[in-house]
Amino acid sequence: MSNVPGPEKTQYWNGARLERFYPVSAIVNHMALNITIISYEDRLEFGIVGCRRTLPSMQRLLQYLDDALLELETDLGMSPPHKRQSKRAKQALSE
């Protein structure tokens, strides 16, 4: 897992506002999972890459991460936007 501090101010590319930064990493020998986090403005963006042979249900991991972040926001008194779970996410959790 790594956390890459990103810019705190809005960035532009050829005059277009950059709305998001998405970190992407690679899996190398003897590594099953890589989680990279980058901050941009007032947000954190997550990039998750995993070996399918070692971690066959990455969707389940994403749901656990989403649940943990929701719990943290609730504990901190923040009101996160309500998101409906996709059919794909529900199906992955039922496997």
Beta strands, then each sheet from edge to edge (+ up, - down):
strand 1: 2-4
strand 2: 12-13
strand 3: 16-17
strand 4: 33-40
strand 5: 43-50
sheet 1: 1+ 4+ 5-
sheet 2: 2+ 3-
end
